[in-house]
Amino acid sequence: MKSLSEKVDALSQNLVRETSVLNNKEDTLRSEEANKANLVKNIEELKHSGKEKSSAVKKAEEGAADLKKKVDELTKSLEEHDKEYQVKA
């Protein structure tokens, strides 16, 4: 009878140990899944941020091109007015 009781105790201890291992692995898996979700979210945010920056750069380049065109037009107009003024003077 004692031998059977010892076997039951040993099996019970083994079951507790295996249950603990399983619980730890499940906790680790949940943590890794949460980390994966955070990484995916961060990647998407980086992609979005990159697109926004690219759009801002494109708009800035377009604005700079418009300003250059306007400066060229004003320079040409100034030169024409200067020539007219010199002719009149």
PDB file of N, CA, C and O in Angstrom:
ATOM      1  N   MET A   1       0.815  -1.187   0.000  1.00  0.00           N
ATOM      2  CA  MET A   1       0.000   0.000   0.000  1.00  0.00           C
ATOM      3  C   MET A   1       0.863   1.257   0.000  1.00  0.00           C
ATOM      4  O   MET A   1       0.542   2.232  -0.679  1.00  0.00           O
ATOM      5  N   LYS A   2       1.942   1.237   0.749  1.00  0.00           N
ATOM      6  CA  LYS A   2       2.830   2.376   0.807  1.00  0.00           C
ATOM      7  C   LYS A   2       3.433   2.644  -0.559  1.00  0.00           C
ATOM      8  O   LYS A   2       3.575   3.800  -0.960  1.00  0.00           O
ATOM      9  N   SER A   3       3.782   1.612  -1.262  1.00  0.00           N
ATOM     10  CA  SER A   3       4.380   1.749  -2.586  1.00  0.00           C
ATOM     11  C   SER A   3       3.406   2.430  -3.543  1.00  0.00           C
ATOM     12  O   SER A   3       3.818   3.271  -4.342  1.00  0.00           O
ATOM     13  N   LEU A   4       2.151   2.090  -3.477  1.00  0.00           N
ATOM     14  CA  LEU A   4       1.138   2.710  -4.333  1.00  0.00           C
ATOM     15  C   LEU A   4       0.989   4.188  -3.982  1.00  0.00           C
ATOM     16  O   LEU A   4       0.854   5.023  -4.876  1.00  0.00           O
ATOM     17  N   SER A   5       1.012   4.510  -2.728  1.00  0.00           N
ATOM     18  CA  SER A   5       0.905   5.889  -2.278  1.00  0.00           C
ATOM     19  C   SER A   5       2.114   6.699  -2.744  1.00  0.00           C
ATOM     20  O   SER A   5       1.966   7.851  -3.151  1.00  0.00           O
ATOM     21  N   GLU A   6       3.293   6.114  -2.688  1.00  0.00           N
ATOM     22  CA  GLU A   6       4.504   6.785  -3.161  1.00  0.00           C
ATOM     23  C   GLU A   6       4.427   7.036  -4.665  1.00  0.00           C
ATOM     24  O   GLU A   6       4.831   8.090  -5.156  1.00  0.00           O
ATOM     25  N   LYS A   7       3.904   6.050  -5.382  1.00  0.00           N
ATOM     26  CA  LYS A   7       3.768   6.209  -6.833  1.00  0.00           C
ATOM     27  C   LYS A   7       2.789   7.335  -7.169  1.00  0.00           C
ATOM     28  O   LYS A   7       3.024   8.120  -8.088  1.00  0.00           O
ATOM     29  N   VAL A   8       1.686   7.404  -6.413  1.00  0.00           N
ATOM     30  CA  VAL A   8       0.694   8.466  -6.628  1.00  0.00           C
ATOM     31  C   VAL A   8       1.326   9.821  -6.323  1.00  0.00           C
ATOM     32  O   VAL A   8       1.122  10.782  -7.065  1.00  0.00           O
ATOM     33  N   ASP A   9       2.088   9.903  -5.239  1.00  0.00           N
ATOM     34  CA  ASP A   9       2.765  11.159  -4.889  1.00  0.00           C
ATOM     35  C   ASP A   9       3.755  11.558  -5.986  1.00  0.00           C
ATOM     36  O   ASP A   9       3.818  12.724  -6.374  1.00  0.00           O
ATOM     37  N   ALA A  10       4.513  10.605  -6.474  1.00  0.00           N
ATOM     38  CA  ALA A  10       5.493  10.891  -7.526  1.00  0.00           C
ATOM     39  C   ALA A  10       4.789  11.367  -8.789  1.00  0.00           C
ATOM     40  O   ALA A  10       5.218  12.335  -9.417  1.00  0.00           O
ATOM     41  N   LEU A  11       3.701  10.680  -9.165  1.00  0.00           N
ATOM     42  CA  LEU A  11       2.936  11.098 -10.344  1.00  0.00           C
ATOM     43  C   LEU A  11       2.332  12.489 -10.142  1.00  0.00           C
ATOM     44  O   LEU A  11       2.301  13.293 -11.073  1.00  0.00           O
ATOM     45  N   SER A  12       1.857  12.770  -8.939  1.00  0.00           N
ATOM     46  CA  SER A  12       1.276  14.067  -8.634  1.00  0.00           C
ATOM     47  C   SER A  12       2.338  15.160  -8.739  1.00  0.00           C
ATOM     48  O   SER A  12       2.081  16.221  -9.308  1.00  0.00           O
ATOM     49  N   GLN A  13       3.510  14.911  -8.202  1.00  0.00           N
ATOM     50  CA  GLN A  13       4.603  15.882  -8.292  1.00  0.00           C
ATOM     51  C   GLN A  13       5.008  16.109  -9.758  1.00  0.00           C
ATOM     52  O   GLN A  13       5.260  17.238 -10.179  1.00  0.00           O
ATOM     53  N   ASN A  14       5.064  15.028 -10.508  1.00  0.00           N
ATOM     54  CA  ASN A  14       5.414  15.125 -11.928  1.00  0.00           C
ATOM     55  C   ASN A  14       4.355  15.933 -12.679  1.00  0.00           C
ATOM     56  O   ASN A  14       4.686  16.757 -13.531  1.00  0.00           O
ATOM     57  N   LEU A  15       3.085  15.693 -12.359  1.00  0.00           N
ATOM     58  CA  LEU A  15       1.991  16.429 -12.993  1.00  0.00           C
ATOM     59  C   LEU A  15       2.084  17.927 -12.663  1.00  0.00           C
ATOM     60  O   LEU A  15       1.908  18.769 -13.543  1.00  0.00           O
ATOM     61  N   VAL A  16       2.357  18.251 -11.409  1.00  0.00           N
ATOM     62  CA  VAL A  16       2.500  19.652 -11.000  1.00  0.00           C
ATOM     63  C   VAL A  16       3.667  20.289 -11.744  1.00  0.00           C
ATOM     64  O   VAL A  16       3.551  21.416 -12.228  1.00  0.00           O
ATOM     65  N   ARG A  17       4.794  19.580 -11.842  1.00  0.00           N
ATOM     66  CA  ARG A  17       5.971  20.089 -12.529  1.00  0.00           C
ATOM     67  C   ARG A  17       5.665  20.324 -14.008  1.00  0.00           C
ATOM     68  O   ARG A  17       6.005  21.379 -14.543  1.00  0.00           O
ATOM     69  N   GLU A  18       5.040  19.373 -14.666  1.00  0.00           N
ATOM     70  CA  GLU A  18       4.704  19.497 -16.092  1.00  0.00           C
ATOM     71  C   GLU A  18       3.671  20.605 -16.324  1.00  0.00           C
ATOM     72  O   GLU A  18       3.732  21.325 -17.321  1.00  0.00           O
ATOM     73  N   THR A  19       2.727  20.729 -15.392  1.00  0.00           N
ATOM     74  CA  THR A  19       1.727  21.806 -15.500  1.00  0.00           C
ATOM     75  C   THR A  19       2.404  23.167 -15.385  1.00  0.00           C
ATOM     76  O   THR A  19       2.050  24.102 -16.103  1.00  0.00           O
ATOM     77  N   SER A  20       3.367  23.278 -14.495  1.00  0.00           N
ATOM     78  CA  SER A  20       4.109  24.520 -14.322  1.00  0.00           C
ATOM     79  C   SER A  20       4.901  24.853 -15.589  1.00  0.00           C
ATOM     80  O   SER A  20       4.928  26.001 -16.032  1.00  0.00           O
ATOM     81  N   VAL A  21       5.537  23.846 -16.156  1.00  0.00           N
ATOM     82  CA  VAL A  21       6.290  24.049 -17.406  1.00  0.00           C
ATOM     83  C   VAL A  21       5.347  24.518 -18.509  1.00  0.00           C
ATOM     84  O   VAL A  21       5.662  25.447 -19.251  1.00  0.00           O
ATOM     85  N   LEU A  22       4.192  23.872 -18.611  1.00  0.00           N
ATOM     86  CA  LEU A  22       3.205  24.242 -19.638  1.00  0.00           C
ATOM     87  C   LEU A  22       2.726  25.680 -19.424  1.00  0.00           C
ATOM     88  O   LEU A  22       2.636  26.454 -20.377  1.00  0.00           O
ATOM     89  N   ASN A  23       2.420  26.035 -18.182  1.00  0.00           N
ATOM     90  CA  ASN A  23       1.969  27.407 -17.885  1.00  0.00           C
ATOM     91  C   ASN A  23       3.039  28.432 -18.256  1.00  0.00           C
ATOM     92  O   ASN A  23       2.732  29.482 -18.820  1.00  0.00           O
ATOM     93  N   ASN A  24       4.296  28.122 -17.938  1.00  0.00           N
ATOM     94  CA  ASN A  24       5.392  29.030 -18.293  1.00  0.00           C
ATOM     95  C   ASN A  24       5.509  29.196 -19.804  1.00  0.00           C
ATOM     96  O   ASN A  24       5.711  30.302 -20.304  1.00  0.00           O
ATOM     97  N   LYS A  25       5.381  28.086 -20.524  1.00  0.00           N
ATOM     98  CA  LYS A  25       5.468  28.153 -21.989  1.00  0.00           C
ATOM     99  C   LYS A  25       4.299  28.955 -22.571  1.00  0.00           C
ATOM    100  O   LYS A  25       4.471  29.704 -23.532  1.00  0.00           O
ATOM    101  N   GLU A  26       3.118  28.793 -21.986  1.00  0.00           N
ATOM    102  CA  GLU A  26       1.963  29.562 -22.442  1.00  0.00           C
ATOM    103  C   GLU A  26       2.167  31.053 -22.176  1.00  0.00           C
ATOM    104  O   GLU A  26       1.842  31.887 -23.021  1.00  0.00           O
ATOM    105  N   ASP A  27       2.706  31.386 -20.997  1.00  0.00           N
ATOM    106  CA  ASP A  27       2.997  32.787 -20.678  1.00  0.00           C
ATOM    107  C   ASP A  27       4.021  33.361 -21.661  1.00  0.00           C
ATOM    108  O   ASP A  27       3.871  34.485 -22.140  1.00  0.00           O
ATOM    109  N   THR A  28       5.051  32.586 -21.951  1.00  0.00           N
ATOM    110  CA  THR A  28       6.077  33.020 -22.897  1.00  0.00           C
ATOM    111  C   THR A  28       5.463  33.237 -24.276  1.00  0.00           C
ATOM    112  O   THR A  28       5.773  34.219 -24.950  1.00  0.00           O
ATOM    113  N   LEU A  29       4.602  32.332 -24.688  1.00  0.00           N
ATOM    114  CA  LEU A  29       3.951  32.453 -25.987  1.00  0.00           C
ATOM    115  C   LEU A  29       3.093  33.717 -26.044  1.00  0.00           C
ATOM    116  O   LEU A  29       3.128  34.444 -27.037  1.00  0.00           O
ATOM    117  N   ARG A  30       2.328  33.982 -24.993  1.00  0.00           N
ATOM    118  CA  ARG A  30       1.510  35.203 -24.957  1.00  0.00           C
ATOM    119  C   ARG A  30       2.386  36.451 -25.044  1.00  0.00           C
ATOM    120  O   ARG A  30       2.050  37.400 -25.752  1.00  0.00           O
ATOM    121  N   SER A  31       3.491  36.449 -24.336  1.00  0.00           N
ATOM    122  CA  SER A  31       4.407  37.597 -24.380  1.00  0.00           C
ATOM    123  C   SER A  31       4.987  37.771 -25.779  1.00  0.00           C
ATOM    124  O   SER A  31       5.074  38.889 -26.286  1.00  0.00           O
ATOM    125  N   GLU A  32       5.381  36.670 -26.396  1.00  0.00           N
ATOM    126  CA  GLU A  32       5.942  36.747 -27.738  1.00  0.00           C
ATOM    127  C   GLU A  32       4.898  37.206 -28.754  1.00  0.00           C
ATOM    128  O   GLU A  32       5.223  37.938 -29.689  1.00  0.00           O
ATOM    129  N   GLU A  33       3.652  36.784 -28.577  1.00  0.00           N
ATOM    130  CA  GLU A  33       2.583  37.239 -29.476  1.00  0.00           C
ATOM    131  C   GLU A  33       2.325  38.737 -29.290  1.00  0.00           C
ATOM    132  O   GLU A  33       2.084  39.453 -30.261  1.00  0.00           O
ATOM    133  N   ALA A  34       2.377  39.201 -28.050  1.00  0.00           N
ATOM    134  CA  ALA A  34       2.201  40.635 -27.790  1.00  0.00           C
ATOM    135  C   ALA A  34       3.358  41.420 -28.405  1.00  0.00           C
ATOM    136  O   ALA A  34       3.144  42.480 -28.992  1.00  0.00           O
ATOM    137  N   ASN A  35       4.571  40.909 -28.275  1.00  0.00           N
ATOM    138  CA  ASN A  35       5.731  41.561 -28.880  1.00  0.00           C
ATOM    139  C   ASN A  35       5.606  41.597 -30.398  1.00  0.00           C
ATOM    140  O   ASN A  35       5.950  42.593 -31.035  1.00  0.00           O
ATOM    141  N   LYS A  36       5.115  40.511 -30.968  1.00  0.00           N
ATOM    142  CA  LYS A  36       4.925  40.456 -32.423  1.00  0.00           C
ATOM    143  C   LYS A  36       3.909  41.518 -32.859  1.00  0.00           C
ATOM    144  O   LYS A  36       4.119  42.223 -33.846  1.00  0.00           O
ATOM    145  N   ALA A  37       2.819  41.618 -32.118  1.00  0.00           N
ATOM    146  CA  ALA A  37       1.793  42.612 -32.452  1.00  0.00           C
ATOM    147  C   ALA A  37       2.363  44.025 -32.365  1.00  0.00           C
ATOM    148  O   ALA A  37       2.067  44.869 -33.211  1.00  0.00           O
ATOM    149  N   ASN A  38       3.182  44.282 -31.341  1.00  0.00           N
ATOM    150  CA  ASN A  38       3.804  45.600 -31.203  1.00  0.00           C
ATOM    151  C   ASN A  38       4.765  45.875 -32.351  1.00  0.00           C
ATOM    152  O   ASN A  38       4.811  46.991 -32.869  1.00  0.00           O
ATOM    153  N   LEU A  39       5.531  44.867 -32.751  1.00  0.00           N
ATOM    154  CA  LEU A  39       6.460  45.043 -33.864  1.00  0.00           C
ATOM    155  C   LEU A  39       5.713  45.343 -35.161  1.00  0.00           C
ATOM    156  O   LEU A  39       6.111  46.221 -35.927  1.00  0.00           O
ATOM    157  N   VAL A  40       4.635  44.614 -35.399  1.00  0.00           N
ATOM    158  CA  VAL A  40       3.836  44.849 -36.607  1.00  0.00           C
ATOM    159  C   VAL A  40       3.273  46.271 -36.587  1.00  0.00           C
ATOM    160  O   VAL A  40       3.293  46.968 -37.602  1.00  0.00           O
ATOM    161  N   LYS A  41       2.773  46.694 -35.431  1.00  0.00           N
ATOM    162  CA  LYS A  41       2.232  48.050 -35.291  1.00  0.00           C
ATOM    163  C   LYS A  41       3.324  49.088 -35.551  1.00  0.00           C
ATOM    164  O   LYS A  41       3.098  50.064 -36.265  1.00  0.00           O
ATOM    165  N   ASN A  42       4.499  48.877 -34.974  1.00  0.00           N
ATOM    166  CA  ASN A  42       5.609  49.816 -35.163  1.00  0.00           C
ATOM    167  C   ASN A  42       6.042  49.881 -36.626  1.00  0.00           C
ATOM    168  O   ASN A  42       6.343  50.959 -37.138  1.00  0.00           O
ATOM    169  N   ILE A  43       6.073  48.748 -37.288  1.00  0.00           N
ATOM    170  CA  ILE A  43       6.439  48.716 -38.708  1.00  0.00           C
ATOM    171  C   ILE A  43       5.430  49.503 -39.526  1.00  0.00           C
ATOM    172  O   ILE A  43       5.811  50.280 -40.400  1.00  0.00           O
ATOM    173  N   GLU A  44       4.148  49.309 -39.250  1.00  0.00           N
ATOM    174  CA  GLU A  44       3.110  50.044 -39.981  1.00  0.00           C
ATOM    175  C   GLU A  44       3.222  51.551 -39.719  1.00  0.00           C
ATOM    176  O   GLU A  44       3.058  52.361 -40.632  1.00  0.00           O
ATOM    177  N   GLU A  45       3.503  51.914 -38.466  1.00  0.00           N
ATOM    178  CA  GLU A  45       3.669  53.331 -38.146  1.00  0.00           C
ATOM    179  C   GLU A  45       4.874  53.921 -38.876  1.00  0.00           C
ATOM    180  O   GLU A  45       4.820  55.055 -39.353  1.00  0.00           O
ATOM    181  N   LEU A  46       5.962  53.152 -38.963  1.00  0.00           N
ATOM    182  CA  LEU A  46       7.149  53.613 -39.686  1.00  0.00           C
ATOM    183  C   LEU A  46       6.860  53.775 -41.173  1.00  0.00           C
ATOM    184  O   LEU A  46       7.310  54.735 -41.800  1.00  0.00           O
ATOM    185  N   LYS A  47       6.109  52.833 -41.731  1.00  0.00           N
ATOM    186  CA  LYS A  47       5.744  52.940 -43.150  1.00  0.00           C
ATOM    187  C   LYS A  47       4.926  54.206 -43.381  1.00  0.00           C
ATOM    188  O   LYS A  47       5.173  54.956 -44.325  1.00  0.00           O
ATOM    189  N   HIS A  48       3.952  54.430 -42.505  1.00  0.00           N
ATOM    190  CA  HIS A  48       3.083  55.610 -42.626  1.00  0.00           C
ATOM    191  C   HIS A  48       3.905  56.894 -42.475  1.00  0.00           C
ATOM    192  O   HIS A  48       3.723  57.851 -43.227  1.00  0.00           O
ATOM    193  N   SER A  49       4.800  56.899 -41.504  1.00  0.00           N
ATOM    194  CA  SER A  49       5.654  58.058 -41.271  1.00  0.00           C
ATOM    195  C   SER A  49       6.539  58.319 -42.483  1.00  0.00           C
ATOM    196  O   SER A  49       6.739  59.467 -42.879  1.00  0.00           O
ATOM    197  N   GLY A  50       7.067  57.251 -43.067  1.00  0.00           N
ATOM    198  CA  GLY A  50       7.899  57.396 -44.256  1.00  0.00           C
ATOM    199  C   GLY A  50       7.120  57.991 -45.415  1.00  0.00           C
ATOM    200  O   GLY A  50       7.635  58.832 -46.152  1.00  0.00           O
ATOM    201  N   LYS A  51       5.879  57.555 -45.572  1.00  0.00           N
ATOM    202  CA  LYS A  51       5.037  58.099 -46.645  1.00  0.00           C
ATOM    203  C   LYS A  51       4.747  59.576 -46.403  1.00  0.00           C
ATOM    204  O   LYS A  51       4.764  60.380 -47.335  1.00  0.00           O
ATOM    205  N   GLU A  52       4.480  59.930 -45.138  1.00  0.00           N
ATOM    206  CA  GLU A  52       4.215  61.334 -44.804  1.00  0.00           C
ATOM    207  C   GLU A  52       5.445  62.195 -45.080  1.00  0.00           C
ATOM    208  O   GLU A  52       5.330  63.292 -45.628  1.00  0.00           O
ATOM    209  N   LYS A  53       6.617  61.697 -44.701  1.00  0.00           N
ATOM    210  CA  LYS A  53       7.843  62.453 -44.936  1.00  0.00           C
ATOM    211  C   LYS A  53       8.109  62.603 -46.429  1.00  0.00           C
ATOM    212  O   LYS A  53       8.518  63.667 -46.893  1.00  0.00           O
ATOM    213  N   SER A  54       7.876  61.541 -47.165  1.00  0.00           N
ATOM    214  CA  SER A  54       8.068  61.591 -48.611  1.00  0.00           C
ATOM    215  C   SER A  54       7.133  62.619 -49.236  1.00  0.00           C
ATOM    216  O   SER A  54       7.535  63.382 -50.114  1.00  0.00           O
ATOM    217  N   SER A  55       5.900  62.635 -48.785  1.00  0.00           N
ATOM    218  CA  SER A  55       4.924  63.605 -49.287  1.00  0.00           C
ATOM    219  C   SER A  55       5.346  65.032 -48.929  1.00  0.00           C
ATOM    220  O   SER A  55       5.230  65.939 -49.753  1.00  0.00           O
ATOM    221  N   ALA A  56       5.829  65.227 -47.716  1.00  0.00           N
ATOM    222  CA  ALA A  56       6.269  66.560 -47.283  1.00  0.00           C
ATOM    223  C   ALA A  56       7.463  67.027 -48.112  1.00  0.00           C
ATOM    224  O   ALA A  56       7.541  68.196 -48.489  1.00  0.00           O
ATOM    225  N   VAL A  57       8.389  66.116 -48.394  1.00  0.00           N
ATOM    226  CA  VAL A  57       9.554  66.470 -49.216  1.00  0.00           C
ATOM    227  C   VAL A  57       9.109  66.838 -50.620  1.00  0.00           C
ATOM    228  O   VAL A  57       9.596  67.811 -51.196  1.00  0.00           O
ATOM    229  N   LYS A  58       8.178  66.059 -51.176  1.00  0.00           N
ATOM    230  CA  LYS A  58       7.688  66.350 -52.523  1.00  0.00           C
ATOM    231  C   LYS A  58       7.024  67.727 -52.569  1.00  0.00           C
ATOM    232  O   LYS A  58       7.257  68.500 -53.498  1.00  0.00           O
ATOM    233  N   LYS A  59       6.201  68.031 -51.572  1.00  0.00           N
ATOM    234  CA  LYS A  59       5.541  69.337 -51.525  1.00  0.00           C
ATOM    235  C   LYS A  59       6.568  70.457 -51.385  1.00  0.00           C
ATOM    236  O   LYS A  59       6.437  71.509 -52.011  1.00  0.00           O
ATOM    237  N   ALA A  60       7.587  70.229 -50.562  1.00  0.00           N
ATOM    238  CA  ALA A  60       8.633  71.242 -50.384  1.00  0.00           C
ATOM    239  C   ALA A  60       9.386  71.465 -51.692  1.00  0.00           C
ATOM    240  O   ALA A  60       9.696  72.601 -52.048  1.00  0.00           O
ATOM    241  N   GLU A  61       9.677  70.383 -52.404  1.00  0.00           N
ATOM    242  CA  GLU A  61      10.368  70.510 -53.689  1.00  0.00           C
ATOM    243  C   GLU A  61       9.510  71.256 -54.703  1.00  0.00           C
ATOM    244  O   GLU A  61      10.007  72.089 -55.461  1.00  0.00           O
ATOM    245  N   GLU A  62       8.212  70.947 -54.707  1.00  0.00           N
ATOM    246  CA  GLU A  62       7.307  71.655 -55.611  1.00  0.00           C
ATOM    247  C   GLU A  62       7.236  73.143 -55.244  1.00  0.00           C
ATOM    248  O   GLU A  62       7.241  74.011 -56.117  1.00  0.00           O
ATOM    249  N   GLY A  63       7.172  73.414 -53.949  1.00  0.00           N
ATOM    250  CA  GLY A  63       7.147  74.801 -53.490  1.00  0.00           C
ATOM    251  C   GLY A  63       8.427  75.532 -53.869  1.00  0.00           C
ATOM    252  O   GLY A  63       8.386  76.694 -54.274  1.00  0.00           O
ATOM    253  N   ALA A  64       9.559  74.858 -53.740  1.00  0.00           N
ATOM    254  CA  ALA A  64      10.835  75.474 -54.101  1.00  0.00           C
ATOM    255  C   ALA A  64      10.887  75.745 -55.598  1.00  0.00           C
ATOM    256  O   ALA A  64      11.389  76.786 -56.021  1.00  0.00           O
ATOM    257  N   ALA A  65      10.377  74.826 -56.400  1.00  0.00           N
ATOM    258  CA  ALA A  65      10.352  75.019 -57.845  1.00  0.00           C
ATOM    259  C   ALA A  65       9.461  76.208 -58.201  1.00  0.00           C
ATOM    260  O   ALA A  65       9.806  77.011 -59.068  1.00  0.00           O
ATOM    261  N   ASP A  66       8.318  76.315 -57.531  1.00  0.00           N
ATOM    262  CA  ASP A  66       7.423  77.457 -57.766  1.00  0.00           C
ATOM    263  C   ASP A  66       8.102  78.776 -57.385  1.00  0.00           C
ATOM    264  O   ASP A  66       7.994  79.768 -58.104  1.00  0.00           O
ATOM    265  N   LEU A  67       8.796  78.775 -56.257  1.00  0.00           N
ATOM    266  CA  LEU A  67       9.500  79.984 -55.828  1.00  0.00           C
ATOM    267  C   LEU A  67      10.601  80.365 -56.811  1.00  0.00           C
ATOM    268  O   LEU A  67      10.784  81.543 -57.118  1.00  0.00           O
ATOM    269  N   LYS A  68      11.333  79.372 -57.301  1.00  0.00           N
ATOM    270  CA  LYS A  68      12.391  79.647 -58.275  1.00  0.00           C
ATOM    271  C   LYS A  68      11.791  80.247 -59.544  1.00  0.00           C
ATOM    272  O   LYS A  68      12.326  81.198 -60.114  1.00  0.00           O
ATOM    273  N   LYS A  69      10.681  79.679 -59.968  1.00  0.00           N
ATOM    274  CA  LYS A  69      10.016  80.205 -61.167  1.00  0.00           C
ATOM    275  C   LYS A  69       9.583  81.656 -60.941  1.00  0.00           C
ATOM    276  O   LYS A  69       9.762  82.507 -61.813  1.00  0.00           O
ATOM    277  N   LYS A  70       9.017  81.929 -59.770  1.00  0.00           N
ATOM    278  CA  LYS A  70       8.563  83.286 -59.454  1.00  0.00           C
ATOM    279  C   LYS A  70       9.747  84.253 -59.400  1.00  0.00           C
ATOM    280  O   LYS A  70       9.654  85.376 -59.896  1.00  0.00           O
ATOM    281  N   VAL A  71      10.866  83.818 -58.795  1.00  0.00           N
ATOM    282  CA  VAL A  71      12.064  84.657 -58.731  1.00  0.00           C
ATOM    283  C   VAL A  71      12.576  84.944 -60.136  1.00  0.00           C
ATOM    284  O   VAL A  71      12.955  86.074 -60.446  1.00  0.00           O
ATOM    285  N   ASP A  72      12.587  83.923 -60.983  1.00  0.00           N
ATOM    286  CA  ASP A  72      13.024  84.123 -62.367  1.00  0.00           C
ATOM    287  C   ASP A  72      12.134  85.130 -63.089  1.00  0.00           C
ATOM    288  O   ASP A  72      12.620  85.993 -63.819  1.00  0.00           O
ATOM    289  N   GLU A  73      10.829  85.008 -62.877  1.00  0.00           N
ATOM    290  CA  GLU A  73       9.895  85.945 -63.514  1.00  0.00           C
ATOM    291  C   GLU A  73      10.112  87.374 -63.002  1.00  0.00           C
ATOM    292  O   GLU A  73      10.114  88.323 -63.786  1.00  0.00           O
ATOM    293  N   LEU A  74      10.292  87.522 -61.691  1.00  0.00           N
ATOM    294  CA  LEU A  74      10.516  88.849 -61.111  1.00  0.00           C
ATOM    295  C   LEU A  74      11.851  89.432 -61.577  1.00  0.00           C
ATOM    296  O   LEU A  74      11.958  90.629 -61.842  1.00  0.00           O
ATOM    297  N   THR A  75      12.862  88.574 -61.673  1.00  0.00           N
ATOM    298  CA  THR A  75      14.171  89.040 -62.156  1.00  0.00           C
ATOM    299  C   THR A  75      14.060  89.539 -63.591  1.00  0.00           C
ATOM    300  O   THR A  75      14.592  90.594 -63.935  1.00  0.00           O
ATOM    301  N   LYS A  76      13.369  88.774 -64.419  1.00  0.00           N
ATOM    302  CA  LYS A  76      13.181  89.175 -65.812  1.00  0.00           C
ATOM    303  C   LYS A  76      12.396  90.489 -65.895  1.00  0.00           C
ATOM    304  O   LYS A  76      12.744  91.381 -66.668  1.00  0.00           O
ATOM    305  N   SER A  77      11.348  90.595 -65.099  1.00  0.00           N
ATOM    306  CA  SER A  77      10.540  91.810 -65.083  1.00  0.00           C
ATOM    307  C   SER A  77      11.376  93.001 -64.619  1.00  0.00           C
ATOM    308  O   SER A  77      11.287  94.084 -65.197  1.00  0.00           O
ATOM    309  N   LEU A  78      12.184  92.806 -63.581  1.00  0.00           N
ATOM    310  CA  LEU A  78      13.047  93.876 -63.083  1.00  0.00           C
ATOM    311  C   LEU A  78      14.033  94.323 -64.158  1.00  0.00           C
ATOM    312  O   LEU A  78      14.251  95.520 -64.350  1.00  0.00           O
ATOM    313  N   GLU A  79      14.629  93.354 -64.857  1.00  0.00           N
ATOM    314  CA  GLU A  79      15.579  93.693 -65.919  1.00  0.00           C
ATOM    315  C   GLU A  79      14.901  94.494 -67.023  1.00  0.00           C
ATOM    316  O   GLU A  79      15.476  95.448 -67.546  1.00  0.00           O
ATOM    317  N   GLU A  80      13.680  94.105 -67.375  1.00  0.00           N
ATOM    318  CA  GLU A  80      12.941  94.837 -68.415  1.00  0.00           C
ATOM    319  C   GLU A  80      12.619  96.253 -67.953  1.00  0.00           C
ATOM    320  O   GLU A  80      12.763  97.203 -68.722  1.00  0.00           O
ATOM    321  N   HIS A  81      12.186  96.401 -66.708  1.00  0.00           N
ATOM    322  CA  HIS A  81      11.876  97.730 -66.183  1.00  0.00           C
ATOM    323  C   HIS A  81      13.145  98.582 -66.084  1.00  0.00           C
ATOM    324  O   HIS A  81      13.126  99.787 -66.335  1.00  0.00           O
ATOM    325  N   ASP A  82      14.242  97.928 -65.714  1.00  0.00           N
ATOM    326  CA  ASP A  82      15.510  98.650 -65.616  1.00  0.00           C
ATOM    327  C   ASP A  82      15.934  99.163 -66.993  1.00  0.00           C
ATOM    328  O   ASP A  82      16.406 100.293 -67.119  1.00  0.00           O
ATOM    329  N   LYS A  83      15.765  98.329 -68.027  1.00  0.00           N
ATOM    330  CA  LYS A  83      16.102  98.751 -69.389  1.00  0.00           C
ATOM    331  C   LYS A  83      15.226  99.911 -69.816  1.00  0.00           C
ATOM    332  O   LYS A  83      15.709 100.882 -70.398  1.00  0.00           O
ATOM    333  N   GLU A  84      13.932  99.811 -69.527  1.00  0.00           N
ATOM    334  CA  GLU A  84      13.006 100.904 -69.874  1.00  0.00           C
ATOM    335  C   GLU A  84      13.389 102.186 -69.153  1.00  0.00           C
ATOM    336  O   GLU A  84      13.326 103.267 -69.738  1.00  0.00           O
ATOM    337  N   TYR A  85      13.783 102.080 -67.897  1.00  0.00           N
ATOM    338  CA  TYR A  85      14.155 103.253 -67.120  1.00  0.00           C
ATOM    339  C   TYR A  85      15.426 103.894 -67.692  1.00  0.00           C
ATOM    340  O   TYR A  85      15.537 105.117 -67.784  1.00  0.00           O
ATOM    341  N   GLN A  86      16.389 103.025 -68.076  1.00  0.00           N
ATOM    342  CA  GLN A  86      17.634 103.560 -68.614  1.00  0.00           C
ATOM    343  C   GLN A  86      17.403 104.234 -69.967  1.00  0.00           C
ATOM    344  O   GLN A  86      18.050 105.232 -70.285  1.00  0.00           O
ATOM    345  N   VAL A  87      16.479 103.687 -70.761  1.00  0.00           N
ATOM    346  CA  VAL A  87      16.173 104.290 -72.053  1.00  0.00           C
ATOM    347  C   VAL A  87      15.534 105.663 -71.853  1.00  0.00           C
ATOM    348  O   VAL A  87      15.834 106.602 -72.590  1.00  0.00           O
ATOM    349  N   LYS A  88      14.667 105.778 -70.872  1.00  0.00           N
ATOM    350  CA  LYS A  88      13.972 107.041 -70.598  1.00  0.00           C
ATOM    351  C   LYS A  88      14.903 108.056 -69.960  1.00  0.00           C
ATOM    352  O   LYS A  88      14.720 109.262 -70.124  1.00  0.00           O
ATOM    353  N   ALA A  89      15.891 107.576 -69.241  1.00  0.00           N
ATOM    354  CA  ALA A  89      16.772 108.492 -68.506  1.00  0.00           C
ATOM    355  C   ALA A  89      17.831 109.092 -69.334  1.00  0.00           C
ATOM    356  O   ALA A  89      18.635 109.878 -68.833  1.00  0.00           O
TER     357      ALA A  89
END
